Structure formats: structure tokens, C-alpha cells
Amino acid sequence: QTCALPISARGPAWKVPAWRRVAGTIVTFHFVCATWVFFRCSTLAQARDVYRVLFDGTTGAGNITPAIVTAIAAGLAVQFLPEDWLPRIQTRFVLLPPVAQAMALLLVAVAVRHVSGSAVAPFIYFAF
């Protein structure tokens, strides 16, 4: 008589291969981005126009600033950091002298200010 264990009972020794995690992240990212079009467009005709422009083969990025590219790159890079990156950074931050901590916090504040816009964005669900 055999007893099959469910996937959740296989324990920490059972892991998903790295290539599948990367592929899953890429597929999920693109699926979410593709479906956001329907939330932003008020009609299906507008969504069709967006997809037509996306796939017509032309290039252009006049509305993408270096700050946006940096934020996107940082967001993608964070996906591939080790799982214990935050506790390690916290430990190192606590060991810094107070002046260095103040400088680090100032740099974070300047980075957030640089990336943020000057106007308040409308709440997305008010568009429906």
C-alpha cells in the first residue's frame, strides 16, 4: 500500500527549479501588465487601440523619464534578491554610526522625492 504525500508535505527539500521561478515571474509580470490595459481604458475599442500600438513594430518612449526607468529596473532587480536581504540590511544599518544612518535616510528621502510626482494621483477605482 502506497501513501502519496501532497506537495505541501514534501518539506523544504522540495524546491521549484530556478528557471521555473524566473519564467513564472516573467509570465506573471507580463500577464498583469497586459490586463491592466482593460482597467485603464474606458472602452474595448481603446484597449484594442493600445494593443495595436504595442504590436505595430514602432518604437518610441517620449513619456518615459530616466526616473521611471530606474524605478522599473529597481523593482525588477528586487525580485531576484535573496530571501534574507532585508534582515541583513537592517543588521548592517543598525551597526552604522548615527551620522551614516542619517545620510542613508537622507539619500532614501531624496530618491523617493525624485521618483514621486508633484500631483496627487486619482484613486483608480473612481474611474469606473
N, C-alpha and C positions, 0 to 999 in steps of 0.2 A: 504494500500500500504506500503510495507516494503522497507527500504533502507539499504543495507548491506554496512558496512564500509570496505575498504581494510585494510589489516594487518598494513600497514604503518600509517593509520589514527587512530589506536587504542590508540596511545599515550604511555607515559611512564608506565602506569599502566599495560600494557600487556607485560609480560616477558616470556622468554623461561625458563622452569624448569631447575634447576641446573644440574640434571642428564643428560639432553639432551645436555647441553652445554659441559659437560665433555665428554660424549660419542661422540659428534661431533668433539671435539678436538682430541680425541684418534683416531677416524676413519680417519680424515683428515691427521693426522701425519703419520699413517701407509700407507695410500694410496700414499702420496707424497714420502715417503721413498721407497716404492715398485716400483714406476715408475722411480725413479732416476736411478735404475739399467739399464734401457734402454738407458739413456743418457751417462752412464759411459762405457758401453760395446760397442765394435765396431761391433759385430755380434749378432744375436739372439741366436746362439749356446753358446756364452759366457754368455749371460743373463740366458739361461737355466741352465748352469753350476753353476752360482751364486745361483739361486733359489734351485737347487738340494742340494748344500752345506748348504743353510739356513735351509732346511726342512729335512735333513737326521738324525737329532736327536743327533748329536755330539755337544760337547761344546768346546770352546777354544777362548781365547781372548788375544793372544800373542801380537797383534799390538795395543791394546787399553791401553793407558797410564792413570795414575791417573788424569792427567790434562784434558784429553778428557772426562773422566767420570764426573769430576767436571763441565766442561763446559756444558755437556748434562744435568746434574742434575739442574744446574742453569737455563738453558733455559726452562726446563720443569716447574720449580718452578715459574718462572716469569709469566707463563700462568695463574696461579691461584692467583696472587696478585690482590688486589682491584684496581678498575679503577683509583683512585686518588692517587696511590702510588708515582708517580713521583713528582707532586706538593708538596706533604707532605715532601718528601726527600729534595727537593730544599729549602723549607722553613727552615727545620732543618739545612741544610748545611749553609745557609746564617747567621743563628744565632750563628754558631760556631765561636770561636776565630780564628784569622788568622793562628796560629800555628796548630790548629786542622784541619783546612781546608787544609793546606799544607800536613799534614800527611795523610789525606784521599785521596788526589790526588796522593800522592806518592804510597799509597797502591794500588790504581786503576792502576797506571802505571806499577807497579811490577806484578800485576795479569795479565794484558794484555801482558806484555813481557813474562811471564811464559807460557801462553797458546799459544802465537803465535809461528810459526815456524821460522827457520832461513833463509829458502829459499823462494823466491817469487813463489807462486803457478801459474801455467799457466792458462790463461783465458779459461774457459770451452768450449766456442763456437769455439775455434781454433781446437778442437778435431774432428769437423765434416767435 
